[in-house]
Amino acid sequence: MKKEMIIMNNEEFELLLQKASLGCCPKEDLLDAKERLESAVEDKNAECADFEQVLQMMSFEGKDNTNPDEVKKAMESHGVAAISRDEIKVLQEQRNRLAHYLTNITDALDDFKNFNKYTCFNNIRALLKVNPDVKIGMIEKEAGVRLGYMSRLEKPDNSSEPTLEFVATAAKMLGVSIDFLISANIDEVTPTEKYVLEFIKKIADDSKCGNLYWHREPNQKLNNPTDLYSEFGPAPHPLQSPDDDSMDCNGNYRVASFFSRFYPEKAIQVTGNVYWSRLEDAESDMYILPCTINMDDNCVEGQACYEIYLVAPDKSVVPLCNTIMACDLIKSAVIDLYMQIEVLASHVNIDNKARSVIDAYLNKDKKVLSKTFKVPEPSSDDFMTDIDLPFK
């Protein structure tokens, strides 16, 4: 006996799939949704089948199946209830939508089997070590579960999965994404990777607190080569270098271009905004950018990735990370950082100079300005004649 299909709107399906993708949706909910969808798709197929069969037979017989009158006659001759093309189109769209969700629910059930709560818990404990201000009890309290919740779930005889609220709260308080928390395996990273991860996390934390100001640049600044012949044109971008292929007969470079320091022989295209921030304590600049790199010369489309560079005090470019060659842990952290910067950049964001001006006005303290701006004293050389003097 078929279970009656309870209609779910798109938002409800999307929410269910989102929870499933995180591995935090009860398996019973997915199985129930799959059963209902299979029943609904079967019903819609039955409603559409007779009409589609008549159209197919008309096509074999050489009749015009685009003529409404001809279609109506054919349906009557085959004992099929008359239905308009608009009505059947609505049915087909409903069937296709339900079939789409059925496919996603089925895939989610397959992925559901891959969720390992112990990996998630190991990652939480590893991240707690590098976040001494966060305690497991704080996470449990914020998530609204009893103290010792995670310890009870870790017991071998406990088959229950953690709730979405608990995983989401842990990810938020530990400064990582949910996907990062449940899919990465911190135990497998090397000491160097942990060192880089710690640096990226510190950058993310400082950005959230407003201690780092991120400048946004359009991707054209890197994608477009800079003319080195022009005396009045813009200076090359800090990440651009003289192009060896542009050297003239006198040994002078004509243009400076950007290339990947990780894959210098591959073509690269910057695909989105470039962000950079001044790391005052290190007297260096940090750049993060999204790009595509043609890893396969036979493939037209490049592989999407992110790259991070440091520009040292001596202006040398230091490549730090490319997500193609990085481990999943670093890759997730870099993507999270870029997305976080994108969000921060969409809000009001002021640099240190603007902050100094505002502080000076609010505090009526001119000393604040003098620390940031050095205003030259006027000299008599600024006025050429008596006529030029502002006061006589």
C-alpha positions as CSV (number, residue, x, y, z in Angstrom):
1,M,0.0,0.0,0.0
2,K,1.4,3.3,-1.0
3,K,2.1,5.9,1.6
4,E,0.2,9.1,1.0
5,M,2.5,11.8,-0.5
6,I,2.7,14.9,1.8
7,I,3.7,17.8,-0.5
8,M,7.0,19.4,0.6
9,N,7.9,22.7,-0.9
10,N,11.3,23.5,-2.5
11,E,12.7,25.1,0.7
12,E,11.8,22.0,2.8
13,F,13.6,19.7,0.4
14,E,16.6,22.0,0.2
15,L,16.8,22.2,4.0
16,L,16.6,18.4,4.2
17,L,19.3,18.0,1.6
18,Q,21.5,20.6,3.3
19,K,21.3,18.7,6.6
20,A,22.0,15.4,4.8
21,S,25.1,16.9,3.1
22,L,26.4,17.7,6.6
23,G,25.8,14.2,7.8
24,C,23.6,15.5,10.5
25,C,20.2,14.5,9.2
26,P,18.5,11.4,10.7
27,K,18.7,8.5,8.2
28,E,15.0,7.7,8.9
29,D,14.0,11.2,7.6
30,L,15.9,10.5,4.3
31,L,14.4,7.1,3.9
32,D,10.9,8.4,4.5
33,A,11.4,11.3,2.0
34,K,12.8,8.8,-0.6
35,E,9.8,6.5,-0.2
36,R,7.3,9.4,-0.6
37,L,9.2,10.8,-3.6
38,E,9.3,7.4,-5.3
39,S,5.5,7.1,-4.9
40,A,4.9,10.6,-6.2
41,V,7.2,10.1,-9.2
42,E,5.5,6.9,-10.0
43,D,2.0,8.6,-9.9
44,K,3.2,11.4,-12.1
45,N,4.7,9.0,-14.6
46,A,1.4,7.2,-14.8
47,E,-0.4,10.4,-15.5
48,C,2.0,11.4,-18.2
49,A,2.5,7.9,-19.8
50,D,-0.8,7.6,-21.7
51,F,-0.4,11.1,-23.3
52,E,3.2,10.5,-24.2
53,Q,2.4,7.1,-25.7
54,V,-0.3,8.6,-27.9
55,L,2.2,11.3,-29.2
56,Q,4.7,8.5,-29.9
57,M,2.2,6.5,-31.9
58,M,1.1,9.5,-33.9
59,S,4.8,10.2,-34.7
60,F,5.2,6.5,-36.0
61,E,2.0,6.9,-38.1
62,G,3.3,10.1,-39.6
63,K,0.5,12.3,-38.1
64,D,1.1,15.8,-36.8
65,N,1.4,15.5,-33.0
66,T,1.7,19.3,-32.7
67,N,-1.8,19.9,-33.9
68,P,-4.2,20.1,-30.8
69,D,-7.2,18.9,-32.8
70,E,-5.3,15.9,-34.2
71,V,-3.9,15.0,-30.8
72,K,-7.4,15.2,-29.3
73,K,-8.8,12.8,-32.0
74,A,-5.9,10.4,-31.4
75,M,-6.5,10.4,-27.7
76,E,-10.2,9.7,-28.1
77,S,-9.5,6.8,-30.5
78,H,-7.2,5.2,-28.0
79,G,-9.6,5.7,-25.1
80,V,-7.3,8.2,-23.3
81,A,-8.8,11.0,-21.3
82,A,-8.4,14.3,-23.1
83,I,-5.8,16.6,-21.6
84,S,-4.3,19.8,-23.0
85,R,-0.6,20.3,-23.8
86,D,-0.4,23.0,-21.1
87,E,-1.8,20.6,-18.5
88,I,0.6,17.8,-19.5
89,K,3.5,20.3,-19.4
90,V,2.6,21.2,-15.8
91,L,2.5,17.5,-14.9
92,Q,5.9,16.9,-16.6
93,E,7.5,19.8,-14.8
94,Q,6.2,18.5,-11.5
95,R,7.4,15.0,-12.3
96,N,10.9,16.3,-13.3
97,R,11.1,18.4,-10.1
98,L,10.2,15.4,-7.9
99,A,12.6,13.2,-9.8
100,H,15.4,15.7,-9.3
101,Y,14.9,15.7,-5.5
102,L,14.6,11.9,-5.5
103,T,18.1,11.7,-7.2
104,N,19.5,14.1,-4.6
105,I,18.0,12.3,-1.7
106,T,19.3,9.0,-3.0
107,D,22.8,10.5,-3.4
108,A,22.5,11.9,0.1
109,L,21.7,8.5,1.5
110,D,24.9,7.1,-0.1
111,D,26.9,10.0,1.3
112,F,25.3,9.6,4.6
113,K,27.1,6.3,5.0
114,N,30.4,8.1,4.8
115,F,29.9,10.3,7.8
116,N,32.1,9.2,10.7
117,K,31.2,10.9,14.0
118,Y,34.6,9.8,15.5
119,T,36.5,11.8,12.8
120,C,34.3,14.8,13.7
121,F,35.0,14.4,17.4
122,N,38.8,13.9,16.9
123,N,38.8,17.1,14.9
124,I,36.9,18.9,17.7
125,R,39.4,17.7,20.3
126,A,42.4,18.7,18.0
127,L,41.0,22.2,17.4
128,L,40.4,22.6,21.2
129,K,44.1,22.3,21.7
130,V,44.8,25.3,19.4
131,N,41.9,27.2,20.9
132,P,42.6,27.2,24.7
133,D,39.9,29.8,25.3
134,V,37.2,27.3,24.1
135,K,36.2,24.3,26.3
136,I,34.1,21.4,25.3
137,G,31.7,22.2,28.1
138,M,31.2,25.7,26.6
139,I,30.3,24.2,23.2
140,E,27.8,21.8,24.8
141,K,26.2,24.5,26.8
142,E,25.9,26.8,23.8
143,A,24.4,23.9,21.7
144,G,21.8,23.3,24.4
145,V,22.9,19.7,25.3
146,R,23.8,18.2,28.6
147,L,27.4,18.3,29.9
148,G,29.3,15.2,28.7
149,Y,27.2,14.9,25.6
150,M,30.2,14.3,23.2
151,S,31.8,11.8,25.6
152,R,28.6,9.8,25.8
153,L,28.3,9.7,22.0
154,E,31.9,8.5,21.7
155,K,31.2,5.3,23.5
156,P,31.4,2.2,21.2
157,D,28.0,1.0,22.2
158,N,26.3,4.4,21.4
159,S,25.1,4.4,17.8
160,S,23.5,7.9,18.0
161,E,24.8,10.7,15.7
162,P,25.5,14.2,17.0
163,T,22.8,16.8,16.3
164,L,23.2,19.5,13.7
165,E,23.1,22.1,16.4
166,F,26.0,20.6,18.2
167,V,28.2,20.3,15.1
168,A,27.3,23.8,13.9
169,T,28.0,25.3,17.4
170,A,31.4,23.5,17.6
171,A,32.3,24.7,14.1
172,K,31.3,28.3,14.9
173,M,33.2,28.5,18.3
174,L,36.3,26.8,16.8
175,G,36.4,29.1,13.8
176,V,36.0,26.6,11.0
177,S,33.2,25.5,8.7
178,I,30.9,22.6,9.3
179,D,32.2,20.8,6.2
180,F,35.7,21.3,7.5
181,L,34.9,19.8,10.9
182,I,33.2,16.7,9.6
183,S,35.3,15.9,6.5
184,A,38.9,16.8,7.4
185,N,41.2,14.6,9.3
186,I,43.6,16.7,11.5
187,D,45.4,13.6,12.7
188,E,46.8,13.0,9.2
189,V,48.4,16.5,8.7
190,T,52.1,17.1,9.0
191,P,53.7,19.5,11.6
192,T,54.3,22.0,8.7
193,E,50.6,21.8,7.6
194,K,49.5,22.4,11.2
195,Y,51.9,25.4,11.4
196,V,50.3,26.8,8.2
197,L,46.8,26.0,9.4
198,E,47.6,27.9,12.7
199,F,48.7,30.9,10.7
200,I,45.6,30.9,8.5
201,K,43.3,30.6,11.5
202,K,45.1,33.5,13.2
203,I,44.5,35.6,10.1
204,A,40.9,34.6,10.1
205,D,40.5,35.5,13.8
206,D,42.2,38.9,13.4
207,S,40.0,39.6,10.4
208,K,36.8,38.9,12.4
209,C,38.0,41.2,15.1
210,G,38.7,44.0,12.7
211,N,42.5,44.0,13.4
212,L,43.2,43.4,9.7
213,Y,42.0,45.7,6.9
214,W,41.5,43.9,3.6
215,H,42.0,45.9,0.4
216,R,40.0,44.7,-2.6
217,E,41.5,44.7,-6.1
218,P,39.8,43.7,-9.4
219,N,41.2,40.6,-11.1
220,Q,42.2,42.7,-14.1
221,K,45.1,44.2,-12.2
222,L,46.8,40.8,-12.3
223,N,45.4,39.4,-15.5
224,N,46.5,42.4,-17.6
225,P,50.2,42.6,-18.2
226,T,51.9,45.9,-17.2
227,D,53.8,47.9,-19.9
228,L,57.4,48.4,-18.6
229,Y,58.3,50.7,-21.5
230,S,55.8,53.4,-20.5
231,E,57.3,56.1,-18.2
232,F,53.8,57.4,-17.2
233,G,51.9,54.1,-16.9
234,P,51.1,52.3,-13.6
235,A,53.8,50.4,-11.8
236,P,53.7,46.6,-12.0
237,H,51.6,44.8,-9.4
238,P,53.6,43.4,-6.5
239,L,52.8,39.9,-7.7
240,Q,53.8,40.6,-11.3
241,S,57.3,39.9,-12.5
242,P,59.1,40.8,-15.8
243,D,58.0,38.4,-18.5
244,D,61.0,36.5,-20.0
245,D,59.2,36.1,-23.3
246,S,58.9,39.9,-23.6
247,M,62.6,40.7,-23.6
248,D,63.7,42.9,-26.5
249,C,67.0,42.7,-28.4
250,N,68.7,45.0,-25.9
251,G,67.8,42.7,-23.0
252,N,65.1,44.9,-21.6
253,Y,61.7,43.6,-20.5
254,R,58.7,45.0,-22.3
255,V,56.0,43.8,-19.9
256,A,55.5,42.4,-16.4
257,S,53.0,39.5,-15.9
258,F,51.5,37.4,-13.1
259,F,52.2,33.7,-13.1
260,S,51.6,31.0,-10.5
261,R,54.7,30.4,-8.4
262,F,53.3,26.9,-7.7
263,Y,52.8,26.0,-11.4
264,P,54.9,28.5,-13.3
265,E,54.6,26.5,-16.6
266,K,50.8,26.4,-16.5
267,A,48.5,29.1,-17.8
268,I,46.6,30.9,-14.9
269,Q,43.6,33.2,-14.9
270,V,42.5,35.1,-11.8
271,T,38.7,34.6,-11.6
272,G,37.6,36.9,-8.8
273,N,38.5,39.8,-6.5
274,V,42.1,39.9,-5.1
275,Y,42.4,40.8,-1.5
276,W,45.5,41.9,0.4
277,S,46.2,43.1,3.9
278,R,49.2,44.6,5.7
279,L,50.7,42.4,8.4
280,E,52.2,45.1,10.5
281,D,54.1,42.9,12.9
282,A,55.8,41.1,10.1
283,E,56.2,44.2,7.9
284,S,54.8,42.2,5.0
285,D,51.7,42.0,2.9
286,M,49.4,39.0,2.4
287,Y,47.5,38.3,-0.9
288,I,44.7,35.8,-1.4
289,L,43.1,35.2,-4.8
290,P,40.8,32.8,-6.6
291,C,42.0,31.4,-10.0
292,T,41.9,28.6,-12.5
293,I,45.0,26.8,-13.7
294,N,45.2,24.8,-16.9
295,M,46.7,21.6,-15.4
296,D,45.9,19.6,-18.6
297,D,47.0,21.2,-21.9
298,N,44.3,19.2,-23.7
299,C,41.5,20.6,-21.5
300,V,40.0,24.0,-22.2
301,E,38.7,24.6,-18.7
302,G,41.2,25.2,-15.9
303,Q,41.1,23.7,-12.4
304,A,39.6,26.1,-9.8
305,C,41.8,26.9,-6.8
306,Y,43.0,29.6,-4.4
307,E,46.5,30.9,-3.9
308,I,48.1,32.8,-1.0
309,Y,51.2,34.9,-1.3
310,L,53.3,36.9,1.1
311,V,55.2,40.0,-0.1
312,A,58.3,40.2,2.3
313,P,59.9,43.4,3.5
314,D,62.4,43.2,0.7
315,K,59.5,43.1,-1.8
316,S,60.2,39.5,-2.7
317,V,57.1,37.3,-3.4
318,V,56.8,34.3,-1.1
319,P,54.3,31.6,-2.2
320,L,52.5,30.1,0.8
321,C,49.7,27.9,-0.4
322,N,47.8,26.6,-3.5
323,T,44.7,24.6,-2.7
324,I,45.3,22.1,-5.6
325,M,48.4,20.7,-3.9
326,A,47.3,21.4,-0.3
327,C,45.7,18.8,2.0
328,D,42.0,18.9,2.5
329,L,42.4,20.6,5.9
330,I,44.4,23.5,4.4
331,K,42.1,23.7,1.4
332,S,39.0,24.1,3.5
333,A,40.7,26.7,5.8
334,V,41.8,28.8,2.8
335,I,38.3,28.7,1.1
336,D,36.7,29.6,4.4
337,L,39.1,32.5,4.8
338,Y,38.4,33.9,1.4
339,M,34.6,33.6,1.9
340,Q,35.0,35.3,5.2
341,I,37.0,38.2,3.7
342,E,34.3,38.6,0.9
343,V,31.6,39.0,3.6
344,L,33.7,41.4,5.6
345,A,34.5,43.5,2.5
346,S,30.8,43.8,1.8
347,H,30.4,45.8,5.1
348,V,31.8,49.1,6.2
349,N,35.5,48.6,6.6
350,I,38.1,51.3,7.5
351,D,41.8,51.3,7.5
352,N,44.1,52.7,10.2
353,K,44.4,56.1,8.7
354,A,40.6,56.6,8.5
355,R,40.3,55.2,12.0
356,S,42.9,57.8,13.3
357,V,40.9,60.7,11.8
358,I,37.7,59.4,13.4
359,D,39.4,58.8,16.7
360,A,40.9,62.3,16.6
361,Y,37.6,63.9,16.0
362,L,35.7,61.8,18.6
363,N,38.4,62.3,21.2
364,K,39.5,65.8,20.2
365,D,43.0,64.5,20.4
366,K,45.3,65.9,17.8
367,K,48.1,63.7,19.0
368,V,46.3,60.7,17.4
369,L,46.6,62.4,14.0
370,S,50.3,63.3,14.5
371,K,51.1,59.6,14.9
372,T,49.6,58.7,11.6
373,F,50.0,61.8,9.4
374,K,53.1,64.0,9.3
375,V,51.9,67.5,8.2
376,P,54.8,69.6,6.8
377,E,55.3,73.0,8.4
378,P,54.8,75.9,5.9
379,S,57.9,77.8,5.0
380,S,58.5,81.2,3.4
381,D,59.5,79.4,0.2
382,D,55.8,78.5,-0.3
383,F,55.0,82.2,-1.0
384,M,56.9,83.7,-3.9
385,T,55.9,87.4,-3.5
386,D,54.1,89.7,-1.2
387,I,51.1,89.4,-3.5
388,D,51.1,85.7,-2.7
389,L,51.0,86.2,1.0
390,P,47.6,85.4,2.6
391,F,47.9,88.2,5.1
392,K,49.7,91.6,4.9
